[in-house]
Amino acid sequence: MPHKRMTRAESRERTRRRLLDAAASSIAEKGFAATSVEDIAAQAGYTHSVIHISLRQPPAPASRLHSMT
């Protein structure tokens, strides 16, 4: 069976989820103050620009993590 191509919304959500998971993991490992955007992006397999584009606000990973709890 051929693999179904994701919609843009599905792709955005997958990217968002990967970034938030990477942020949570990096913060748990290093602490909030020691975690950089570059750390999160690298752990998720993206460049730091993807965070800004995907989440639309540079501080969004931390604020969104807080809202997930």
PDB file of N, CA, C and O in Angstrom, chain B, residues numbered from 101:
ATOM      1  N   MET B 101       0.839  -1.173   0.000  1.00  0.00           N
ATOM      2  CA  MET B 101       0.000   0.000   0.000  1.00  0.00           C
ATOM      3  C   MET B 101       0.891   1.245   0.000  1.00  0.00           C
ATOM      4  O   MET B 101       1.807   1.340   0.816  1.00  0.00           O
ATOM      5  N   PRO B 102       0.641   2.191  -0.890  1.00  0.00           N
ATOM      6  CA  PRO B 102       1.469   3.401  -0.959  1.00  0.00           C
ATOM      7  C   PRO B 102       1.290   4.267   0.291  1.00  0.00           C
ATOM      8  O   PRO B 102       0.225   4.291   0.909  1.00  0.00           O
ATOM      9  N   HIS B 103       2.358   4.971   0.639  1.00  0.00           N
ATOM     10  CA  HIS B 103       2.331   5.850   1.801  1.00  0.00           C
ATOM     11  C   HIS B 103       1.520   7.100   1.464  1.00  0.00           C
ATOM     12  O   HIS B 103       1.753   7.738   0.437  1.00  0.00           O
ATOM     13  N   LYS B 104       0.573   7.445   2.326  1.00  0.00           N
ATOM     14  CA  LYS B 104      -0.260   8.623   2.116  1.00  0.00           C
ATOM     15  C   LYS B 104       0.547   9.883   2.419  1.00  0.00           C
ATOM     16  O   LYS B 104       1.185   9.981   3.467  1.00  0.00           O
ATOM     17  N   ARG B 105       0.516  10.819   1.523  1.00  0.00           N
ATOM     18  CA  ARG B 105       1.206  12.089   1.702  1.00  0.00           C
ATOM     19  C   ARG B 105       0.465  12.924   2.750  1.00  0.00           C
ATOM     20  O   ARG B 105      -0.764  13.002   2.744  1.00  0.00           O
ATOM     21  N   MET B 106       1.233  13.543   3.647  1.00  0.00           N
ATOM     22  CA  MET B 106       0.625  14.358   4.692  1.00  0.00           C
ATOM     23  C   MET B 106       0.134  15.689   4.130  1.00  0.00           C
ATOM     24  O   MET B 106       0.699  16.230   3.179  1.00  0.00           O
ATOM     25  N   THR B 107      -0.911  16.190   4.732  1.00  0.00           N
ATOM     26  CA  THR B 107      -1.375  17.530   4.379  1.00  0.00           C
ATOM     27  C   THR B 107      -0.427  18.542   5.026  1.00  0.00           C
ATOM     28  O   THR B 107       0.379  18.176   5.881  1.00  0.00           O
ATOM     29  N   ARG B 108      -0.520  19.805   4.625  1.00  0.00           N
ATOM     30  CA  ARG B 108       0.313  20.838   5.239  1.00  0.00           C
ATOM     31  C   ARG B 108       0.036  20.931   6.738  1.00  0.00           C
ATOM     32  O   ARG B 108       0.955  21.069   7.546  1.00  0.00           O
ATOM     33  N   ALA B 109      -1.231  20.854   7.089  1.00  0.00           N
ATOM     34  CA  ALA B 109      -1.598  20.928   8.508  1.00  0.00           C
ATOM     35  C   ALA B 109      -0.982  19.773   9.286  1.00  0.00           C
ATOM     36  O   ALA B 109      -0.487  19.969  10.396  1.00  0.00           O
ATOM     37  N   GLU B 110      -1.007  18.577   8.719  1.00  0.00           N
ATOM     38  CA  GLU B 110      -0.415  17.411   9.386  1.00  0.00           C
ATOM     39  C   GLU B 110       1.097  17.566   9.513  1.00  0.00           C
ATOM     40  O   GLU B 110       1.675  17.220  10.543  1.00  0.00           O
ATOM     41  N   SER B 111       1.734  18.084   8.472  1.00  0.00           N
ATOM     42  CA  SER B 111       3.173  18.300   8.493  1.00  0.00           C
ATOM     43  C   SER B 111       3.551  19.354   9.528  1.00  0.00           C
ATOM     44  O   SER B 111       4.515  19.178  10.272  1.00  0.00           O
ATOM     45  N   ARG B 112       2.798  20.443   9.577  1.00  0.00           N
ATOM     46  CA  ARG B 112       3.047  21.485  10.584  1.00  0.00           C
ATOM     47  C   ARG B 112       2.889  20.932  11.994  1.00  0.00           C
ATOM     48  O   ARG B 112       3.690  21.229  12.880  1.00  0.00           O
ATOM     49  N   GLU B 113       1.855  20.129  12.193  1.00  0.00           N
ATOM     50  CA  GLU B 113       1.620  19.558  13.522  1.00  0.00           C
ATOM     51  C   GLU B 113       2.736  18.585  13.905  1.00  0.00           C
ATOM     52  O   GLU B 113       3.162  18.557  15.060  1.00  0.00           O
ATOM     53  N   ARG B 114       3.207  17.795  12.957  1.00  0.00           N
ATOM     54  CA  ARG B 114       4.308  16.866  13.233  1.00  0.00           C
ATOM     55  C   ARG B 114       5.573  17.641  13.617  1.00  0.00           C
ATOM     56  O   ARG B 114       6.263  17.280  14.570  1.00  0.00           O
ATOM     57  N   THR B 115       5.869  18.698  12.875  1.00  0.00           N
ATOM     58  CA  THR B 115       7.032  19.528  13.180  1.00  0.00           C
ATOM     59  C   THR B 115       6.880  20.166  14.552  1.00  0.00           C
ATOM     60  O   THR B 115       7.819  20.157  15.347  1.00  0.00           O
ATOM     61  N   ARG B 116       5.716  20.716  14.834  1.00  0.00           N
ATOM     62  CA  ARG B 116       5.442  21.335  16.123  1.00  0.00           C
ATOM     63  C   ARG B 116       5.636  20.333  17.261  1.00  0.00           C
ATOM     64  O   ARG B 116       6.253  20.653  18.277  1.00  0.00           O
ATOM     65  N   ARG B 117       5.116  19.142  17.092  1.00  0.00           N
ATOM     66  CA  ARG B 117       5.219  18.098  18.119  1.00  0.00           C
ATOM     67  C   ARG B 117       6.684  17.705  18.338  1.00  0.00           C
ATOM     68  O   ARG B 117       7.122  17.551  19.478  1.00  0.00           O
ATOM     69  N   ARG B 118       7.440  17.543  17.247  1.00  0.00           N
ATOM     70  CA  ARG B 118       8.862  17.186  17.373  1.00  0.00           C
ATOM     71  C   ARG B 118       9.628  18.259  18.127  1.00  0.00           C
ATOM     72  O   ARG B 118      10.459  17.954  18.983  1.00  0.00           O
ATOM     73  N   LEU B 119       9.345  19.519  17.806  1.00  0.00           N
ATOM     74  CA  LEU B 119      10.028  20.620  18.478  1.00  0.00           C
ATOM     75  C   LEU B 119       9.675  20.688  19.965  1.00  0.00           C
ATOM     76  O   LEU B 119      10.550  20.893  20.805  1.00  0.00           O
ATOM     77  N   LEU B 120       8.409  20.519  20.281  1.00  0.00           N
ATOM     78  CA  LEU B 120       7.996  20.549  21.688  1.00  0.00           C
ATOM     79  C   LEU B 120       8.567  19.370  22.465  1.00  0.00           C
ATOM     80  O   LEU B 120       8.981  19.522  23.615  1.00  0.00           O
ATOM     81  N   ASP B 121       8.592  18.197  21.843  1.00  0.00           N
ATOM     82  CA  ASP B 121       9.194  17.031  22.496  1.00  0.00           C
ATOM     83  C   ASP B 121      10.688  17.247  22.740  1.00  0.00           C
ATOM     84  O   ASP B 121      11.211  16.914  23.803  1.00  0.00           O
ATOM     85  N   ALA B 122      11.364  17.809  21.737  1.00  0.00           N
ATOM     86  CA  ALA B 122      12.797  18.086  21.878  1.00  0.00           C
ATOM     87  C   ALA B 122      13.034  19.134  22.957  1.00  0.00           C
ATOM     88  O   ALA B 122      13.982  19.020  23.734  1.00  0.00           O
ATOM     89  N   ALA B 123      12.183  20.152  23.012  1.00  0.00           N
ATOM     90  CA  ALA B 123      12.315  21.181  24.042  1.00  0.00           C
ATOM     91  C   ALA B 123      12.135  20.573  25.425  1.00  0.00           C
ATOM     92  O   ALA B 123      12.924  20.844  26.330  1.00  0.00           O
ATOM     93  N   ALA B 124      11.120  19.766  25.590  1.00  0.00           N
ATOM     94  CA  ALA B 124      10.871  19.133  26.894  1.00  0.00           C
ATOM     95  C   ALA B 124      12.058  18.271  27.304  1.00  0.00           C
ATOM     96  O   ALA B 124      12.486  18.310  28.458  1.00  0.00           O
ATOM     97  N   SER B 125      12.582  17.509  26.382  1.00  0.00           N
ATOM     98  CA  SER B 125      13.708  16.628  26.669  1.00  0.00           C
ATOM     99  C   SER B 125      14.965  17.424  27.034  1.00  0.00           C
ATOM    100  O   SER B 125      15.653  17.107  28.004  1.00  0.00           O
ATOM    101  N   SER B 126      15.248  18.451  26.248  1.00  0.00           N
ATOM    102  CA  SER B 126      16.442  19.256  26.490  1.00  0.00           C
ATOM    103  C   SER B 126      16.345  20.016  27.812  1.00  0.00           C
ATOM    104  O   SER B 126      17.324  20.106  28.553  1.00  0.00           O
ATOM    105  N   ILE B 127      15.174  20.556  28.103  1.00  0.00           N
ATOM    106  CA  ILE B 127      14.982  21.275  29.365  1.00  0.00           C
ATOM    107  C   ILE B 127      15.102  20.323  30.556  1.00  0.00           C
ATOM    108  O   ILE B 127      15.674  20.674  31.587  1.00  0.00           O
ATOM    109  N   ALA B 128      14.560  19.125  30.402  1.00  0.00           N
ATOM    110  CA  ALA B 128      14.663  18.135  31.481  1.00  0.00           C
ATOM    111  C   ALA B 128      16.117  17.738  31.724  1.00  0.00           C
ATOM    112  O   ALA B 128      16.526  17.509  32.863  1.00  0.00           O
ATOM    113  N   GLU B 129      16.889  17.659  30.648  1.00  0.00           N
ATOM    114  CA  GLU B 129      18.295  17.241  30.751  1.00  0.00           C
ATOM    115  C   GLU B 129      19.204  18.359  31.239  1.00  0.00           C
ATOM    116  O   GLU B 129      20.033  18.148  32.124  1.00  0.00           O
ATOM    117  N   LYS B 130      19.047  19.559  30.659  1.00  0.00           N
ATOM    118  CA  LYS B 130      19.986  20.653  30.928  1.00  0.00           C
ATOM    119  C   LYS B 130      19.446  21.730  31.858  1.00  0.00           C
ATOM    120  O   LYS B 130      20.212  22.497  32.441  1.00  0.00           O
ATOM    121  N   GLY B 131      18.131  21.785  31.994  1.00  0.00           N
ATOM    122  CA  GLY B 131      17.506  22.880  32.724  1.00  0.00           C
ATOM    123  C   GLY B 131      17.087  23.974  31.762  1.00  0.00           C
ATOM    124  O   GLY B 131      17.644  24.107  30.672  1.00  0.00           O
ATOM    125  N   PHE B 132      16.106  24.753  32.173  1.00  0.00           N
ATOM    126  CA  PHE B 132      15.549  25.786  31.302  1.00  0.00           C
ATOM    127  C   PHE B 132      16.599  26.815  30.883  1.00  0.00           C
ATOM    128  O   PHE B 132      16.732  27.131  29.701  1.00  0.00           O
ATOM    129  N   ALA B 133      17.335  27.329  31.854  1.00  0.00           N
ATOM    130  CA  ALA B 133      18.293  28.401  31.575  1.00  0.00           C
ATOM    131  C   ALA B 133      19.433  27.954  30.658  1.00  0.00           C
ATOM    132  O   ALA B 133      19.987  28.768  29.920  1.00  0.00           O
ATOM    133  N   ALA B 134      19.780  26.693  30.700  1.00  0.00           N
ATOM    134  CA  ALA B 134      20.909  26.192  29.903  1.00  0.00           C
ATOM    135  C   ALA B 134      20.490  25.678  28.531  1.00  0.00           C
ATOM    136  O   ALA B 134      21.349  25.321  27.724  1.00  0.00           O
ATOM    137  N   THR B 135      19.200  25.632  28.250  1.00  0.00           N
ATOM    138  CA  THR B 135      18.717  25.119  26.964  1.00  0.00           C
ATOM    139  C   THR B 135      18.586  26.257  25.970  1.00  0.00           C
ATOM    140  O   THR B 135      17.946  27.270  26.251  1.00  0.00           O
ATOM    141  N   SER B 136      19.195  26.084  24.807  1.00  0.00           N
ATOM    142  CA  SER B 136      19.121  27.110  23.764  1.00  0.00           C
ATOM    143  C   SER B 136      18.195  26.657  22.636  1.00  0.00           C
ATOM    144  O   SER B 136      17.851  25.481  22.521  1.00  0.00           O
ATOM    145  N   VAL B 137      17.810  27.612  21.820  1.00  0.00           N
ATOM    146  CA  VAL B 137      17.004  27.303  20.642  1.00  0.00           C
ATOM    147  C   VAL B 137      17.765  26.333  19.749  1.00  0.00           C
ATOM    148  O   VAL B 137      17.179  25.423  19.165  1.00  0.00           O
ATOM    149  N   GLU B 138      19.068  26.534  19.649  1.00  0.00           N
ATOM    150  CA  GLU B 138      19.888  25.650  18.834  1.00  0.00           C
ATOM    151  C   GLU B 138      19.884  24.219  19.376  1.00  0.00           C
ATOM    152  O   GLU B 138      19.864  23.264  18.601  1.00  0.00           O
ATOM    153  N   ASP B 139      19.903  24.067  20.706  1.00  0.00           N
ATOM    154  CA  ASP B 139      19.836  22.734  21.319  1.00  0.00           C
ATOM    155  C   ASP B 139      18.540  22.026  20.931  1.00  0.00           C
ATOM    156  O   ASP B 139      18.544  20.859  20.540  1.00  0.00           O
ATOM    157  N   ILE B 140      17.448  22.746  21.046  1.00  0.00           N
ATOM    158  CA  ILE B 140      16.136  22.177  20.730  1.00  0.00           C
ATOM    159  C   ILE B 140      16.073  21.792  19.265  1.00  0.00           C
ATOM    160  O   ILE B 140      15.645  20.690  18.924  1.00  0.00           O
ATOM    161  N   ALA B 141      16.499  22.697  18.401  1.00  0.00           N
ATOM    162  CA  ALA B 141      16.454  22.428  16.961  1.00  0.00           C
ATOM    163  C   ALA B 141      17.313  21.221  16.597  1.00  0.00           C
ATOM    164  O   ALA B 141      16.880  20.354  15.838  1.00  0.00           O
ATOM    165  N   ALA B 142      18.522  21.167  17.134  1.00  0.00           N
ATOM    166  CA  ALA B 142      19.416  20.049  16.821  1.00  0.00           C
ATOM    167  C   ALA B 142      18.828  18.724  17.280  1.00  0.00           C
ATOM    168  O   ALA B 142      18.896  17.727  16.561  1.00  0.00           O
ATOM    169  N   GLN B 143      18.255  18.713  18.474  1.00  0.00           N
ATOM    170  CA  GLN B 143      17.674  17.476  18.996  1.00  0.00           C
ATOM    171  C   GLN B 143      16.488  17.024  18.147  1.00  0.00           C
ATOM    172  O   GLN B 143      16.257  15.826  17.983  1.00  0.00           O
ATOM    173  N   ALA B 144      15.741  17.982  17.612  1.00  0.00           N
ATOM    174  CA  ALA B 144      14.582  17.651  16.778  1.00  0.00           C
ATOM    175  C   ALA B 144      14.980  17.347  15.331  1.00  0.00           C
ATOM    176  O   ALA B 144      14.172  16.837  14.555  1.00  0.00           O
ATOM    177  N   GLY B 145      16.230  17.664  14.973  1.00  0.00           N
ATOM    178  CA  GLY B 145      16.697  17.416  13.611  1.00  0.00           C
ATOM    179  C   GLY B 145      16.390  18.544  12.647  1.00  0.00           C
ATOM    180  O   GLY B 145      16.268  18.321  11.443  1.00  0.00           O
ATOM    181  N   TYR B 146      16.265  19.763  13.174  1.00  0.00           N
ATOM    182  CA  TYR B 146      15.967  20.936  12.359  1.00  0.00           C
ATOM    183  C   TYR B 146      17.009  22.021  12.620  1.00  0.00           C
ATOM    184  O   TYR B 146      17.867  21.880  13.492  1.00  0.00           O
ATOM    185  N   THR B 147      16.919  23.108  11.845  1.00  0.00           N
ATOM    186  CA  THR B 147      17.717  24.295  12.133  1.00  0.00           C
ATOM    187  C   THR B 147      16.919  25.196  13.054  1.00  0.00           C
ATOM    188  O   THR B 147      15.704  25.048  13.181  1.00  0.00           O
ATOM    189  N   HIS B 148      17.609  26.137  13.702  1.00  0.00           N
ATOM    190  CA  HIS B 148      16.897  27.028  14.626  1.00  0.00           C
ATOM    191  C   HIS B 148      15.842  27.871  13.912  1.00  0.00           C
ATOM    192  O   HIS B 148      14.864  28.287  14.533  1.00  0.00           O
ATOM    193  N   SER B 149      16.026  28.125  12.628  1.00  0.00           N
ATOM    194  CA  SER B 149      15.046  28.910  11.866  1.00  0.00           C
ATOM    195  C   SER B 149      13.684  28.229  11.828  1.00  0.00           C
ATOM    196  O   SER B 149      12.652  28.899  11.813  1.00  0.00           O
ATOM    197  N   VAL B 150      13.679  26.916  11.812  1.00  0.00           N
ATOM    198  CA  VAL B 150      12.414  26.174  11.768  1.00  0.00           C
ATOM    199  C   VAL B 150      11.579  26.458  13.011  1.00  0.00           C
ATOM    200  O   VAL B 150      10.352  26.519  12.936  1.00  0.00           O
ATOM    201  N   ILE B 151      12.237  26.631  14.148  1.00  0.00           N
ATOM    202  CA  ILE B 151      11.497  26.945  15.372  1.00  0.00           C
ATOM    203  C   ILE B 151      10.766  28.267  15.202  1.00  0.00           C
ATOM    204  O   ILE B 151       9.579  28.369  15.510  1.00  0.00           O
ATOM    205  N   HIS B 152      11.458  29.260  14.722  1.00  0.00           N
ATOM    206  CA  HIS B 152      10.845  30.576  14.558  1.00  0.00           C
ATOM    207  C   HIS B 152       9.730  30.554  13.507  1.00  0.00           C
ATOM    208  O   HIS B 152       8.698  31.202  13.681  1.00  0.00           O
ATOM    209  N   ILE B 153       9.935  29.826  12.444  1.00  0.00           N
ATOM    210  CA  ILE B 153       8.929  29.739  11.386  1.00  0.00           C
ATOM    211  C   ILE B 153       7.738  28.913  11.853  1.00  0.00           C
ATOM    212  O   ILE B 153       6.592  29.311  11.643  1.00  0.00           O
ATOM    213  N   SER B 154       7.987  27.786  12.475  1.00  0.00           N
ATOM    214  CA  SER B 154       6.915  26.871  12.861  1.00  0.00           C
ATOM    215  C   SER B 154       6.071  27.391  14.007  1.00  0.00           C
ATOM    216  O   SER B 154       4.851  27.225  14.016  1.00  0.00           O
ATOM    217  N   LEU B 155       6.705  28.004  14.949  1.00  0.00           N
ATOM    218  CA  LEU B 155       5.982  28.424  16.144  1.00  0.00           C
ATOM    219  C   LEU B 155       5.664  29.914  16.133  1.00  0.00           C
ATOM    220  O   LEU B 155       4.943  30.396  17.007  1.00  0.00           O
ATOM    221  N   ARG B 156       6.186  30.640  15.169  1.00  0.00           N
ATOM    222  CA  ARG B 156       5.901  32.047  14.921  1.00  0.00           C
ATOM    223  C   ARG B 156       6.372  33.025  15.976  1.00  0.00           C
ATOM    224  O   ARG B 156       6.270  34.234  15.766  1.00  0.00           O
ATOM    225  N   GLN B 157       6.880  32.556  17.095  1.00  0.00           N
ATOM    226  CA  GLN B 157       7.383  33.438  18.138  1.00  0.00           C
ATOM    227  C   GLN B 157       8.633  32.792  18.732  1.00  0.00           C
ATOM    228  O   GLN B 157       8.590  31.626  19.125  1.00  0.00           O
ATOM    229  N   PRO B 158       9.749  33.528  18.808  1.00  0.00           N
ATOM    230  CA  PRO B 158      10.965  32.932  19.356  1.00  0.00           C
ATOM    231  C   PRO B 158      10.806  32.307  20.734  1.00  0.00           C
ATOM    232  O   PRO B 158      11.371  31.233  20.941  1.00  0.00           O
ATOM    233  N   PRO B 159      10.081  32.888  21.705  1.00  0.00           N
ATOM    234  CA  PRO B 159      10.005  32.234  23.003  1.00  0.00           C
ATOM    235  C   PRO B 159       8.928  31.152  23.098  1.00  0.00           C
ATOM    236  O   PRO B 159       8.695  30.611  24.179  1.00  0.00           O
ATOM    237  N   ALA B 160       8.281  30.836  22.003  1.00  0.00           N
ATOM    238  CA  ALA B 160       7.150  29.916  22.031  1.00  0.00           C
ATOM    239  C   ALA B 160       7.443  28.538  22.614  1.00  0.00           C
ATOM    240  O   ALA B 160       6.586  28.016  23.328  1.00  0.00           O
ATOM    241  N   PRO B 161       8.592  27.911  22.361  1.00  0.00           N
ATOM    242  CA  PRO B 161       8.762  26.565  22.913  1.00  0.00           C
ATOM    243  C   PRO B 161       8.541  26.504  24.426  1.00  0.00           C
ATOM    244  O   PRO B 161       7.848  25.610  24.912  1.00  0.00           O
ATOM    245  N   ALA B 162       9.110  27.425  25.156  1.00  0.00           N
ATOM    246  CA  ALA B 162       8.949  27.404  26.611  1.00  0.00           C
ATOM    247  C   ALA B 162       7.518  27.729  27.018  1.00  0.00           C
ATOM    248  O   ALA B 162       6.957  27.080  27.901  1.00  0.00           O
ATOM    249  N   SER B 163       6.931  28.730  26.375  1.00  0.00           N
ATOM    250  CA  SER B 163       5.567  29.093  26.754  1.00  0.00           C
ATOM    251  C   SER B 163       4.580  27.996  26.392  1.00  0.00           C
ATOM    252  O   SER B 163       3.614  27.770  27.120  1.00  0.00           O
ATOM    253  N   ARG B 164       4.807  27.320  25.293  1.00  0.00           N
ATOM    254  CA  ARG B 164       3.911  26.230  24.920  1.00  0.00           C
ATOM    255  C   ARG B 164       4.115  25.003  25.792  1.00  0.00           C
ATOM    256  O   ARG B 164       3.164  24.280  26.086  1.00  0.00           O
ATOM    257  N   LEU B 165       5.347  24.771  26.203  1.00  0.00           N
ATOM    258  CA  LEU B 165       5.591  23.667  27.126  1.00  0.00           C
ATOM    259  C   LEU B 165       4.839  23.907  28.425  1.00  0.00           C
ATOM    260  O   LEU B 165       4.227  22.996  28.981  1.00  0.00           O
ATOM    261  N   HIS B 166       4.892  25.131  28.896  1.00  0.00           N
ATOM    262  CA  HIS B 166       4.190  25.473  30.129  1.00  0.00           C
ATOM    263  C   HIS B 166       2.690  25.224  29.987  1.00  0.00           C
ATOM    264  O   HIS B 166       2.049  24.731  30.915  1.00  0.00           O
ATOM    265  N   SER B 167       2.141  25.558  28.844  1.00  0.00           N
ATOM    266  CA  SER B 167       0.696  25.366  28.643  1.00  0.00           C
ATOM    267  C   SER B 167       0.312  23.895  28.482  1.00  0.00           C
ATOM    268  O   SER B 167      -0.861  23.545  28.614  1.00  0.00           O
ATOM    269  N   MET B 168       1.291  23.028  28.197  1.00  0.00           N
ATOM    270  CA  MET B 168       1.013  21.595  28.039  1.00  0.00           C
ATOM    271  C   MET B 168       0.875  20.899  29.384  1.00  0.00           C
ATOM    272  O   MET B 168       0.331  19.797  29.453  1.00  0.00           O
ATOM    273  N   THR B 169       1.360  21.522  30.456  1.00  0.00           N
ATOM    274  CA  THR B 169       1.330  20.876  31.772  1.00  0.00           C
ATOM    275  C   THR B 169       0.025  21.094  32.480  1.00  0.00           C
ATOM    276  O   THR B 169      -0.159  20.614  33.598  1.00  0.00           O
TER     277      THR B 169
END
